[in-house]
Amino acid sequence: MTTDPQDTPTGGARPSSPIVQLASASDRNELAAVLGRAFETDPVWGWLFPDPDTKLRKSSQVFQAYLRDAMKVGEVYTTPGREGASLWKPPGKWKLSNGAILRSLPSLLRAFGTRLPASLEVERKVESQHPMQPHWYLSVIGTDPVAQGRGVGNALIRQVTDRCDREGLPAYLESSKAENVPYYERYGFKVTGETVLGSDGPTIWFMWRNPQVPGS
């Protein structure tokens, strides 16, 4: 739904790119907590969970559901130290199936509570702008704040964008932070539209990436 790589360099030379590997079901609890911490300062997630005392717990519950779905239909990548995670869905698999919705509904109801209408607004606005052309969808990416600036986000993005280039496939994501838009532009993503949540809430940017020709 939204993305926050938390990969801004903290100073000095960037180390070599981290190793990236497929995550397993046994990683789900740890990665849900990592994503919860990664999105603690995200405007959209702050709008969804305005209570700072419960935001981390509730957002981690939501990421549990997202991870479960992505592992079932797509690919979830992490590092050996579980410093971050990226949730990628292959062409034709970006939309939640009815079965996935039903499986996730109890945990989502517990997490969102009275903010469920707000979460449904996010889903409605995001889905209405989602392109139909076959593509890889980066639904969520986040790096634990303690690992910020180590190139984790870069490695997690390039794991699939490099494949997109080899296979001639586009990629797509939504950015929930204005400062992340130029970050994604460095990887070839371009803004195709945006939407505002509520009457004066945060903005979500829709970003599309055509496959890149090496050396172009």
C-alpha beads as a LAMMPS data file, in Angstrom:
LAMMPS data file: protein, C-alpha beads

216 atoms
215 bonds

1 atom types
1 bond types

-500.0 500.0 xlo xhi
-500.0 500.0 ylo yhi
-500.0 500.0 zlo zhi

Masses

1 110.0

Atoms # bond

1 1 1 0.000 0.000 0.000
2 1 1 2.715 2.479 0.975
3 1 1 6.458 2.495 1.112
4 1 1 9.198 3.884 3.337
5 1 1 12.719 2.604 2.626
6 1 1 14.425 4.569 5.445
7 1 1 17.655 4.346 3.475
8 1 1 19.077 7.873 3.642
9 1 1 22.837 7.752 4.259
10 1 1 23.841 8.793 7.775
11 1 1 27.286 10.071 6.727
12 1 1 30.510 8.601 5.478
13 1 1 30.963 6.065 2.709
14 1 1 28.117 3.638 2.093
15 1 1 29.147 0.034 2.827
16 1 1 28.875 -2.696 0.211
17 1 1 25.340 -3.772 -0.667
18 1 1 23.827 -6.144 1.920
19 1 1 22.992 -9.733 1.064
20 1 1 19.324 -10.200 0.196
21 1 1 17.373 -13.412 0.689
22 1 1 13.819 -14.661 0.534
23 1 1 12.002 -14.403 3.854
24 1 1 10.164 -17.395 5.299
25 1 1 7.042 -17.777 7.392
26 1 1 9.225 -18.055 10.497
27 1 1 10.457 -14.492 9.848
28 1 1 6.980 -12.984 9.805
29 1 1 6.733 -11.850 13.427
30 1 1 10.175 -10.245 13.401
31 1 1 9.649 -8.524 10.057
32 1 1 6.215 -7.232 11.079
33 1 1 7.880 -5.550 14.070
34 1 1 10.667 -4.168 11.839
35 1 1 8.122 -2.668 9.431
36 1 1 6.144 -1.246 12.331
37 1 1 9.246 0.599 13.540
38 1 1 10.150 1.673 9.991
39 1 1 6.750 3.337 9.545
40 1 1 6.543 5.022 12.965
41 1 1 7.117 8.476 11.412
42 1 1 5.218 7.805 8.188
43 1 1 2.430 10.399 7.598
44 1 1 -0.120 7.911 6.255
45 1 1 0.389 5.444 9.076
46 1 1 0.277 8.279 11.584
47 1 1 -3.058 9.308 10.058
48 1 1 -4.352 5.735 10.288
49 1 1 -3.097 5.265 13.862
50 1 1 -3.139 8.677 15.576
51 1 1 -2.582 7.260 19.091
52 1 1 1.220 7.109 19.583
53 1 1 0.828 4.667 22.479
54 1 1 -0.759 1.963 20.294
55 1 1 0.522 2.802 16.800
56 1 1 3.495 0.433 16.824
57 1 1 1.509 -2.543 18.090
58 1 1 -1.412 -1.986 15.735
59 1 1 0.668 -1.268 12.653
60 1 1 2.700 -4.418 13.294
61 1 1 -0.553 -6.403 13.323
62 1 1 -1.427 -4.978 9.913
63 1 1 2.025 -5.795 8.549
64 1 1 1.544 -9.369 9.734
65 1 1 -1.434 -9.624 7.373
66 1 1 0.460 -7.953 4.525
67 1 1 3.421 -10.296 4.968
68 1 1 1.189 -13.370 5.024
69 1 1 -0.479 -12.347 1.762
70 1 1 2.773 -11.374 0.016
71 1 1 4.435 -14.648 0.988
72 1 1 1.488 -16.554 -0.447
73 1 1 1.211 -14.802 -3.841
74 1 1 4.584 -13.105 -4.303
75 1 1 8.032 -12.698 -2.796
76 1 1 9.222 -11.145 0.458
77 1 1 12.899 -10.246 0.702
78 1 1 14.991 -9.467 3.750
79 1 1 18.606 -9.604 4.894
80 1 1 20.325 -12.227 7.066
81 1 1 20.027 -9.858 10.042
82 1 1 16.352 -9.032 9.280
83 1 1 17.160 -5.298 9.041
84 1 1 14.366 -4.659 6.557
85 1 1 11.794 -6.194 4.253
86 1 1 10.332 -5.657 0.803
87 1 1 7.009 -7.138 -0.268
88 1 1 6.792 -7.737 -4.021
89 1 1 3.801 -9.059 -5.958
90 1 1 4.199 -10.430 -9.484
91 1 1 2.195 -9.402 -12.551
92 1 1 -1.525 -10.034 -12.138
93 1 1 -1.299 -10.676 -8.366
94 1 1 -1.363 -7.172 -6.883
95 1 1 -5.011 -7.175 -5.781
96 1 1 -6.029 -8.912 -2.578
97 1 1 -8.172 -11.967 -3.303
98 1 1 -11.459 -12.526 -1.465
99 1 1 -9.812 -15.389 0.391
100 1 1 -6.930 -13.192 1.516
101 1 1 -9.366 -10.529 2.701
102 1 1 -11.324 -13.058 4.740
103 1 1 -8.156 -14.522 6.277
104 1 1 -6.893 -11.080 7.229
105 1 1 -10.182 -9.575 8.358
106 1 1 -10.065 -10.568 12.069
107 1 1 -6.552 -9.177 12.603
108 1 1 -7.322 -6.041 10.582
109 1 1 -10.489 -5.402 12.561
110 1 1 -8.531 -5.710 15.822
111 1 1 -5.812 -3.407 14.571
112 1 1 -7.896 -0.654 12.976
113 1 1 -10.936 -0.625 15.285
114 1 1 -12.676 2.710 14.819
115 1 1 -10.130 3.656 12.144
116 1 1 -11.394 0.930 9.835
117 1 1 -13.291 3.460 7.628
118 1 1 -10.047 5.412 7.237
119 1 1 -8.168 2.269 6.192
120 1 1 -10.890 1.443 3.675
121 1 1 -10.547 4.936 2.209
122 1 1 -6.826 4.336 1.722
123 1 1 -7.457 1.007 0.014
124 1 1 -10.186 2.469 -2.210
125 1 1 -8.089 5.425 -3.359
126 1 1 -4.984 3.308 -3.895
127 1 1 -6.832 0.601 -5.830
128 1 1 -8.615 3.143 -8.029
129 1 1 -5.238 4.359 -9.335
130 1 1 -3.517 0.993 -9.658
131 1 1 -2.416 0.324 -13.257
132 1 1 -3.785 -2.698 -15.100
133 1 1 -0.699 -3.242 -17.273
134 1 1 1.322 -6.284 -16.094
135 1 1 4.008 -5.224 -13.618
136 1 1 5.824 -6.080 -10.408
137 1 1 4.239 -4.288 -7.452
138 1 1 6.324 -3.123 -4.499
139 1 1 3.530 -3.010 -1.945
140 1 1 5.657 -2.345 1.151
141 1 1 9.316 -1.703 1.868
142 1 1 10.903 -0.623 5.116
143 1 1 14.203 -0.663 6.969
144 1 1 14.581 -0.780 10.731
145 1 1 15.651 2.726 11.867
146 1 1 18.729 1.289 13.595
147 1 1 19.925 0.005 10.196
148 1 1 19.215 3.221 8.310
149 1 1 21.888 4.347 5.848
150 1 1 23.459 0.935 5.290
151 1 1 22.043 0.370 1.813
152 1 1 19.363 -2.091 2.928
153 1 1 16.583 -0.313 1.045
154 1 1 18.739 -0.096 -2.078
155 1 1 19.419 -3.840 -2.025
156 1 1 15.774 -4.706 -1.390
157 1 1 14.593 -2.549 -4.293
158 1 1 17.217 -3.662 -6.799
159 1 1 16.560 -7.334 -6.056
160 1 1 13.468 -7.077 -8.254
161 1 1 14.011 -3.958 -10.370
162 1 1 17.147 -5.568 -11.829
163 1 1 15.018 -8.583 -12.716
164 1 1 12.422 -6.285 -14.263
165 1 1 15.129 -4.841 -16.489
166 1 1 16.280 -8.293 -17.578
167 1 1 12.731 -9.459 -18.302
168 1 1 11.444 -6.188 -19.770
169 1 1 8.762 -5.686 -17.120
170 1 1 7.598 -2.458 -15.430
171 1 1 7.333 -1.931 -11.670
172 1 1 4.970 0.135 -9.549
173 1 1 4.742 1.503 -6.013
174 1 1 3.008 4.103 -3.880
175 1 1 5.071 6.538 -1.808
176 1 1 3.629 7.824 1.447
177 1 1 6.373 10.408 2.077
178 1 1 7.224 13.425 -0.077
179 1 1 10.944 13.071 0.672
180 1 1 10.923 9.501 -0.659
181 1 1 9.700 10.534 -4.118
182 1 1 13.168 11.679 -5.315
183 1 1 14.663 8.571 -3.693
184 1 1 12.515 6.331 -5.895
185 1 1 13.175 8.515 -8.915
186 1 1 16.834 7.483 -8.639
187 1 1 15.683 3.953 -9.483
188 1 1 13.690 5.046 -12.510
189 1 1 10.261 5.454 -10.907
190 1 1 8.217 8.448 -12.043
191 1 1 5.175 10.035 -10.419
192 1 1 1.989 9.333 -12.378
193 1 1 -0.501 10.853 -9.931
194 1 1 -1.331 11.533 -6.324
195 1 1 -4.244 11.512 -3.918
196 1 1 -5.020 13.205 -0.590
197 1 1 -6.568 11.260 2.282
198 1 1 -9.543 12.791 4.043
199 1 1 -10.236 16.498 3.709
200 1 1 -6.753 17.634 4.736
201 1 1 -4.809 14.444 5.391
202 1 1 -1.506 13.160 4.001
203 1 1 -0.728 12.611 0.326
204 1 1 0.081 9.357 -1.455
205 1 1 2.114 9.466 -4.677
206 1 1 1.703 6.818 -7.389
207 1 1 4.961 5.887 -9.142
208 1 1 5.603 3.803 -12.256
209 1 1 8.895 2.438 -13.554
210 1 1 9.501 1.282 -17.099
211 1 1 12.218 -1.339 -17.565
212 1 1 15.637 0.242 -17.938
213 1 1 18.067 -0.499 -20.745
214 1 1 21.609 -0.976 -19.346
215 1 1 23.853 1.938 -20.257
216 1 1 20.985 4.179 -21.390

Bonds

1 1 1 2
2 1 2 3
3 1 3 4
4 1 4 5
5 1 5 6
6 1 6 7
7 1 7 8
8 1 8 9
9 1 9 10
10 1 10 11
11 1 11 12
12 1 12 13
13 1 13 14
14 1 14 15
15 1 15 16
16 1 16 17
17 1 17 18
18 1 18 19
19 1 19 20
20 1 20 21
21 1 21 22
22 1 22 23
23 1 23 24
24 1 24 25
25 1 25 26
26 1 26 27
27 1 27 28
28 1 28 29
29 1 29 30
30 1 30 31
31 1 31 32
32 1 32 33
33 1 33 34
34 1 34 35
35 1 35 36
36 1 36 37
37 1 37 38
38 1 38 39
39 1 39 40
40 1 40 41
41 1 41 42
42 1 42 43
43 1 43 44
44 1 44 45
45 1 45 46
46 1 46 47
47 1 47 48
48 1 48 49
49 1 49 50
50 1 50 51
51 1 51 52
52 1 52 53
53 1 53 54
54 1 54 55
55 1 55 56
56 1 56 57
57 1 57 58
58 1 58 59
59 1 59 60
60 1 60 61
61 1 61 62
62 1 62 63
63 1 63 64
64 1 64 65
65 1 65 66
66 1 66 67
67 1 67 68
68 1 68 69
69 1 69 70
70 1 70 71
71 1 71 72
72 1 72 73
73 1 73 74
74 1 74 75
75 1 75 76
76 1 76 77
77 1 77 78
78 1 78 79
79 1 79 80
80 1 80 81
81 1 81 82
82 1 82 83
83 1 83 84
84 1 84 85
85 1 85 86
86 1 86 87
87 1 87 88
88 1 88 89
89 1 89 90
90 1 90 91
91 1 91 92
92 1 92 93
93 1 93 94
94 1 94 95
95 1 95 96
96 1 96 97
97 1 97 98
98 1 98 99
99 1 99 100
100 1 100 101
101 1 101 102
102 1 102 103
103 1 103 104
104 1 104 105
105 1 105 106
106 1 106 107
107 1 107 108
108 1 108 109
109 1 109 110
110 1 110 111
111 1 111 112
112 1 112 113
113 1 113 114
114 1 114 115
115 1 115 116
116 1 116 117
117 1 117 118
118 1 118 119
119 1 119 120
120 1 120 121
121 1 121 122
122 1 122 123
123 1 123 124
124 1 124 125
125 1 125 126
126 1 126 127
127 1 127 128
128 1 128 129
129 1 129 130
130 1 130 131
131 1 131 132
132 1 132 133
133 1 133 134
134 1 134 135
135 1 135 136
136 1 136 137
137 1 137 138
138 1 138 139
139 1 139 140
140 1 140 141
141 1 141 142
142 1 142 143
143 1 143 144
144 1 144 145
145 1 145 146
146 1 146 147
147 1 147 148
148 1 148 149
149 1 149 150
150 1 150 151
151 1 151 152
152 1 152 153
153 1 153 154
154 1 154 155
155 1 155 156
156 1 156 157
157 1 157 158
158 1 158 159
159 1 159 160
160 1 160 161
161 1 161 162
162 1 162 163
163 1 163 164
164 1 164 165
165 1 165 166
166 1 166 167
167 1 167 168
168 1 168 169
169 1 169 170
170 1 170 171
171 1 171 172
172 1 172 173
173 1 173 174
174 1 174 175
175 1 175 176
176 1 176 177
177 1 177 178
178 1 178 179
179 1 179 180
180 1 180 181
181 1 181 182
182 1 182 183
183 1 183 184
184 1 184 185
185 1 185 186
186 1 186 187
187 1 187 188
188 1 188 189
189 1 189 190
190 1 190 191
191 1 191 192
192 1 192 193
193 1 193 194
194 1 194 195
195 1 195 196
196 1 196 197
197 1 197 198
198 1 198 199
199 1 199 200
200 1 200 201
201 1 201 202
202 1 202 203
203 1 203 204
204 1 204 205
205 1 205 206
206 1 206 207
207 1 207 208
208 1 208 209
209 1 209 210
210 1 210 211
211 1 211 212
212 1 212 213
213 1 213 214
214 1 214 215
215 1 215 216
